[in-house]
Structure formats: C-alpha cells, structure tokens
Amino acid sequence: MVSEDFVKIFYSNFTLNIDWDNIDEITWMYNEGLFSMIAQPVALHDEFNERIELVSKPKNGFVRSGENGGHLALKSLARDHLVGHCNVLNGDVRYEYPLIGFEVDVIDKDLHFPVECGDTNVLKLEKYLFLPATKKMLILPYPHGEDVKVFMFEAKPRFFEYIIHKQNFLNQKNAKLR
C-alpha cells in the first residue's frame, strides 16, 4: 500500500489539511508489518443511503446536534458491525467516548474495539492500537458512491516495540531542547 491508499481511509472527504508526515509513517509501519489491516464490506451504497434516511428522522433517536446524516449512518453501521461481528452486546456500545485526549465515535464498554467514522485524525491509529485493552481499531470512511467498508487494524508485537522506541527517542530529543 502507498500513502494515498491510507489517505482514502483516513481522509475520505478529501480534506485539504492532510497530515502527510503521519500518513507516510503509518504507510511505512504497514509495509514493515507492524500492524495488519483487513477491509470488509459493511453495507451496499443503497443501504447506506437508507440508513441516512433512518437516522435523520428525530423519532428514531439518532439525530444529534451538529452531526450530519452520513456520519450518524456510519456510526449506526459501526454499532451493527460491533454487535454482529465482534460479539459486543448492543447495550455495551458507547458513542463519543473520551479516550486518551480524543473522542472515539463508537466503542464497546471494554474498550476492545474503538471505531472511527468518516474523516479520522491519523494519530488515533497509533494511540488507540497502543492501548492495552485494544484488540482492533476500526475505521468506516465515507463511501462516496461506493459500498461502505470497515477497515480493521490490528497491532503486531513489533508495533509495540516501535512505539516504545519512538517515544524514548522523542523524549530524549525533547530533553535536549530544554
């Protein structure tokens, strides 16, 4: 995979402020085998559009101030994926959960499967995968005319070695600047 492939996953709305340094780093990490990634279809594009209609109706209880229908639909599909494929109970799903300085869009109560929907800060991959409770991080990008896919990231043992090495290096570098 190349950096542009990861941009399509993390910045599916073609945002102008792409964090290329971190995109290039996760591309390198992936190509070095520090984490695995699997893509799996979640819903057909027509189903996504139907889900937007469903979550946009206030009577269904999904509408949230400031959130667009597409993002709510992705969160709804993320919940369905956690329940249907990750053995998470429906009552154990949390939304907009505060986690290490971020808010994760959807997550289970045990913090095993953080899910980001739509555009995602690329730093979340490193931060979430490094958490002891995380089994997989999932991303559902905006589909833009395609079927909805979930991208599942899983850390390999070398991932943790690299992050610890990186943190030590940055700590030493910052200590020299003081």
Beta strands, then each sheet from edge to edge (+ up, - down):
strand 1: 35-43
strand 2: 93-99
strand 3: 102-108
strand 4: 115-117
strand 5: 137-140
strand 6: 148-155
sheet 1: 1+ 6- 5+ 4+
sheet 2: 2+ 3-
end
